[in-house]
């Protein structure tokens, strides 16, 4: 027979909690209900269950460590104990899945939690960067004002469900090829809430909720990005009969900017300069999201050069620091020159010993045109 510790995947020094945790995981994977046609899984389930029954009992575990499986069985894990569950019986197996059951039924289930809600939050580029206060019109179930969410008519109140005793669930024992199995499910009479409304509220028909449209104030944190989802706890649909509300999930959609592009917490933008400014250098006013900043263009700057303005990018969500603004320089070449400008540039070209077309355009194309005239 395989070693019980190896079956559960734990060491011989494993604590009782580690053994229980390992068994829960294996039992869920190998349970016959999850593997109805897998005989190997059924057999494995019996083996790990037997291992857990032995190692979860301190006395039997001690005997197993000293004498092996035969020694552990010698203490009286009877063969007529009902099925393959060993001396601990059905209660120990159920406890491994659902916790301690020695105190009887679990406490009242209480009203169910409301559903989560979703909405799209459209933002401008600036709102996403700096944050904003917005109002959204949402149509969601809210607590009924007439019965204050209880679902019961005036002068009455919900009573404990007799079918489940207020637990909201019903446990059933059934026979299977492996012996007795315990299943648990929501109570069909109270729907899992644990209570019954004998005299329902006329306005909400006993549900404790009414669907209404309301304005929801939303605080948008600085630095949110397109495609991000914001979670607002407890602002979704109200639960029936006084149950807690679900959460509200806001899917952020940011409109693009005509000048800036975002990359994480950094911003990128272009600054177009003349070729004389690029050649001689200049200090140029540049409009950022925070206002006007001076950008220093060094003499001899080429297209593609980048000037970084630190701390002028996007804030880190929930933080104090910000990214940077990267200004990409684009050098523009003039397409039309006045005669005076043409003359100045030709003088510069001559000074720099650079070949240029003459004023009549007698370059390559000019020579071609001259050949046909």
C-alpha positions in Angstrom: 0.0 0.0 0.0 1.3 3.5 -0.8 2.6 5.6 2.0 -0.2 7.8 3.5 1.9 10.9 3.6 2.9 10.5 -0.1 -0.8 10.0 -1.0 -1.6 13.4 0.5 1.6 15.0 -0.7 2.8 16.1 2.7 5.8 15.5 4.8 5.9 13.3 7.9 6.3 16.5 10.0 3.1 18.1 8.5 0.8 19.8 10.9 -2.9 18.8 11.3 -3.9 21.9 9.3 -1.5 21.1 6.5 -2.9 17.5 6.3 -6.5 18.8 6.2 -5.7 21.4 3.5 -3.9 18.8 1.4 -6.9 16.4 1.7 -9.5 19.1 0.8 -7.7 19.9 -2.4 -7.2 16.2 -3.4 -10.8 15.2 -2.4 -12.3 18.0 -4.6 -10.2 16.8 -7.6 -10.9 13.1 -7.1 -14.5 13.2 -5.8 -16.8 10.7 -7.6 -19.3 13.4 -8.4 -16.6 15.3 -10.3 -15.3 12.1 -12.0 -18.5 9.9 -12.6 -16.9 7.6 -15.2 -13.3 7.5 -13.9 -12.7 4.3 -11.9 -9.1 5.2 -11.3 -10.2 8.5 -9.7 -12.8 6.7 -7.5 -10.1 4.3 -6.2 -7.7 7.2 -5.6 -10.4 9.0 -3.7 -10.9 6.1 -1.4 -7.1 5.9 -0.8 -6.6 9.5 0.1 -9.7 9.4 2.3 -8.3 6.5 4.2 -5.0 8.3 4.5 -6.7 11.4 5.8 -8.9 9.4 8.3 -5.7 7.9 9.7 -3.4 10.9 9.8 -6.1 13.3 11.1 -6.5 11.3 14.2 -3.5 11.9 16.6 -3.6 8.4 18.1 -4.0 6.5 14.8 -1.3 8.7 13.2 1.1 7.7 16.0 0.3 4.0 15.5 0.7 4.4 11.8 4.1 6.1 12.2 5.2 3.2 14.4 3.5 0.1 12.9 2.3 1.2 9.4 -1.3 0.8 8.1 -1.9 -2.5 9.8 -1.1 -1.0 13.2 -3.4 2.0 12.5 -6.3 -0.4 11.7 -5.7 -2.4 14.8 -7.1 0.3 17.0 -10.6 -0.4 15.9 -11.3 1.3 12.6 -14.1 -1.2 11.9 -14.9 -2.7 8.6 -18.6 -2.2 9.3 -18.3 1.5 9.8 -20.7 2.3 7.0 -18.5 2.7 3.9 -14.8 3.4 3.3 -14.7 6.3 5.7 -12.9 4.5 8.5 -13.3 5.1 12.2 -14.0 8.8 11.9 -17.2 8.2 9.9 -19.2 10.5 7.7 -18.9 13.6 9.9 -15.1 13.8 9.7 -15.3 13.7 5.9 -18.0 16.4 5.8 -15.9 18.5 8.2 -12.9 18.3 5.9 -14.9 19.9 3.2 -17.1 22.4 5.0 -15.4 23.0 8.4 -16.4 22.0 11.9 -19.9 20.5 12.0 -19.8 19.4 15.7 -22.0 22.4 16.7 -24.9 21.3 14.4 -26.3 23.6 11.8 -24.5 26.6 10.6 -25.8 30.0 11.6 -28.5 31.8 9.6 -27.5 32.5 6.1 -28.9 36.0 6.0 -30.2 37.9 3.0 -28.2 37.4 -0.2 -25.8 40.0 -1.5 -26.8 42.1 -4.4 -25.4 41.7 -7.9 -22.4 43.7 -9.1 -23.0 46.4 -11.7 -21.0 47.7 -14.6 -20.9 51.0 -16.4 -18.7 52.8 -18.9 -17.0 56.0 -17.7 -16.1 58.4 -20.5 -13.3 60.8 -19.7 -11.4 63.6 -21.5 -7.6 63.2 -21.6 -7.2 65.9 -19.0 -9.7 64.3 -16.6 -7.8 61.0 -16.8 -4.5 62.7 -16.0 -5.7 65.0 -13.2 -8.7 63.2 -11.9 -12.3 64.5 -11.8 -15.6 64.4 -10.0 -18.4 62.9 -12.2 -22.0 62.0 -11.9 -23.4 58.8 -13.6 -27.0 58.0 -14.2 -27.5 54.4 -13.2 -30.6 52.3 -13.2 -30.2 49.7 -10.4 -32.2 47.9 -7.7 -32.3 50.0 -4.5 -33.8 49.2 -1.1 -37.6 49.6 -1.1 -38.5 52.8 0.8 -41.9 51.4 1.9 -40.6 48.4 3.7 -37.1 49.7 4.3 -35.7 46.7 2.4 -37.2 44.0 4.5 -39.7 42.8 1.9 -42.4 42.5 4.6 -45.7 44.5 4.7 -46.2 47.1 7.4 -46.8 45.5 10.7 -45.1 42.3 9.8 -41.5 41.0 9.5 -39.7 38.0 7.9 -39.8 34.8 9.9 -37.2 32.0 10.0 -37.7 29.3 7.4 -38.7 26.0 9.0 -37.4 24.0 6.1 -33.8 24.9 6.7 -34.0 26.3 10.2 -32.6 29.6 9.0 -29.4 28.2 7.6 -30.4 28.8 4.0 -29.2 25.4 2.9 -30.5 21.8 3.0 -28.1 18.9 3.4 -29.1 15.5 2.0 -27.6 12.1 2.5 -27.7 9.7 -0.4 -26.4 6.3 -1.2 -23.8 5.8 -3.9 -21.6 2.9 -5.0 -19.0 4.2 -2.6 -21.3 4.5 0.4 -23.2 7.4 1.9 -22.5 10.8 0.4 -23.6 14.1 1.8 -24.7 16.9 -0.5 -25.6 20.5 0.3 -27.6 23.0 -1.6 -29.8 26.2 -1.3 -33.1 25.7 0.5 -35.9 25.6 -2.1 -38.4 27.1 0.2 -36.6 30.3 1.1 -34.2 30.5 -1.9 -31.2 30.4 0.4 -32.0 33.5 2.4 -33.0 31.6 5.6 -36.2 33.5 6.1 -39.8 33.6 4.7 -42.0 36.7 4.1 -45.6 35.7 4.9 -47.1 39.2 4.1 -45.0 40.7 1.3 -44.7 44.4 0.8 -47.1 45.6 -1.9 -44.6 48.0 -3.5 -41.7 45.5 -4.0 -43.7 42.3 -3.8 -41.6 40.9 -1.0 -38.2 41.4 -2.7 -37.2 44.4 -0.6 -36.0 46.2 -3.7 -37.2 48.4 -6.5 -35.4 49.3 -9.7 -34.9 53.0 -9.9 -32.6 55.5 -11.8 -30.3 57.4 -9.6 -27.3 59.8 -9.9 -24.1 58.3 -8.6 -21.3 60.6 -7.7 -17.9 59.2 -8.8 -14.5 60.3 -7.8 -12.0 59.6 -10.6 -8.4 59.3 -9.2 -5.7 61.1 -11.1 -3.7 59.0 -13.5 -6.3 56.5 -14.6 -5.8 55.0 -18.0 -7.9 53.9 -21.0 -9.1 50.4 -20.5 -8.7 50.4 -16.7 -11.6 49.3 -14.5 -12.4 51.1 -11.2 -14.2 49.3 -8.4 -16.5 51.1 -6.1 -17.4 48.8 -3.2 -21.0 48.5 -2.1 -22.4 50.8 -4.8 -23.9 48.1 -7.1 -27.4 46.5 -6.9 -29.0 46.3 -3.5 -29.5 42.8 -2.1 -33.0 41.5 -1.7 -34.6 41.8 1.8 -31.9 43.9 3.2 -28.9 42.1 1.7 -25.7 44.1 1.2 -25.2 45.8 -2.1 -22.9 44.5 -4.7 -19.9 46.4 -6.2 -19.9 48.9 -9.0 -17.3 48.4 -11.8 -16.5 51.4 -14.0 -14.7 50.7 -17.3 -12.7 53.7 -18.2 -12.7 55.0 -21.7 -10.4 58.0 -22.4 -10.8 60.3 -25.5 -7.5 60.8 -27.3 -5.7 64.2 -27.2 -4.9 66.2 -30.3 -1.3 66.9 -29.1 -0.3 64.5 -26.5 0.2 60.7 -26.5 0.4 58.6 -23.3 2.8 55.8 -22.6 2.2 54.6 -19.0 2.9 57.7 -16.8 4.9 59.5 -19.5 3.6 61.9 -22.1 4.9 62.5 -25.6 4.4 65.5 -27.9 6.0 67.2 -30.9 7.6 70.6 -31.1 8.2 72.0 -34.6 11.1 74.4 -35.0 12.5 76.3 -37.9 15.9 75.2 -39.3 17.4 78.5 -38.2 16.2 77.8 -34.6 17.5 74.3 -34.8 20.9 75.5 -36.1 21.4 78.5 -33.8 19.5 77.3 -30.8 16.4 78.9 -29.1 14.2 79.0 -26.1 10.6 78.3 -27.1 7.4 78.5 -25.1 5.6 75.2 -25.1 2.1 74.6 -23.9 1.9 71.6 -21.5 -1.1 70.2 -19.7 0.0 72.2 -16.6 0.6 75.5 -18.5 3.4 77.1 -20.5 6.9 75.8 -20.1 10.1 76.9 -21.8 11.9 74.3 -23.9 15.5 74.8 -24.6 16.5 73.9 -28.2 20.3 73.5 -28.3 22.3 74.8 -31.3 22.6 72.1 -34.0 19.5 70.2 -32.9 18.4 67.6 -35.4 14.9 66.2 -36.1 14.3 63.4 -33.6 16.0 65.0 -30.6 14.0 64.7 -27.4 13.8 67.3 -24.6 12.5 65.8 -21.3 10.4 67.9 -18.9 10.5 66.1 -15.6 7.4 65.8 -13.6 5.1 67.1 -16.3 3.6 63.7 -17.2 0.8 61.6 -15.7 0.5 61.1 -11.9 1.0 57.6 -10.5 -2.5 56.4 -9.3 -2.6 56.8 -5.5 0.9 58.2 -5.5 2.5 61.7 -5.4 5.1 61.4 -8.1 4.5 62.0 -11.8 6.0 60.8 -15.1 7.8 63.0 -17.6 6.8 64.9 -20.7 9.0 64.0 -23.7 9.1 66.7 -26.3 10.2 65.4 -29.7 11.8 68.0 -31.9 10.8 68.2 -35.6 12.9 70.6 -37.8 10.9 72.2 -40.5 12.4 73.2 -43.9 10.7 76.2 -45.5 9.0 75.5 -48.8 8.8 79.1 -50.1 11.5 81.8 -49.7 11.4 85.5 -50.4 14.2 86.8 -52.7 16.0 88.3 -49.8 15.8 85.0 -47.9 17.0 83.1 -51.0 19.9 85.4 -51.3 20.9 85.0 -47.6 20.8 81.2 -47.9 22.8 81.2 -51.0 25.4 83.3 -49.3 25.4 80.8 -46.4 25.8 77.9 -48.8 28.7 79.6 -50.5 30.3 80.3 -47.2 30.0 76.6 -46.2 31.1 75.5 -49.7 27.9 73.6 -50.2 26.6 72.9 -53.7 23.0 74.2 -54.4 20.9 74.9 -57.5 21.2 78.3 -59.0 18.4 80.8 -58.7 16.9 79.8 -62.1 16.5 76.2 -61.0 19.2 75.0 -63.3 19.9 71.9 -61.3 19.3 68.4 -62.6 15.7 69.0 -63.5 16.6 72.4 -64.9 19.2 71.0 -67.2 16.6 68.4 -68.5 14.1 71.2 -69.3 16.8 73.2 -71.1 17.6 70.3 -73.4 14.1 70.5 -74.9 14.0 74.3 -75.3 
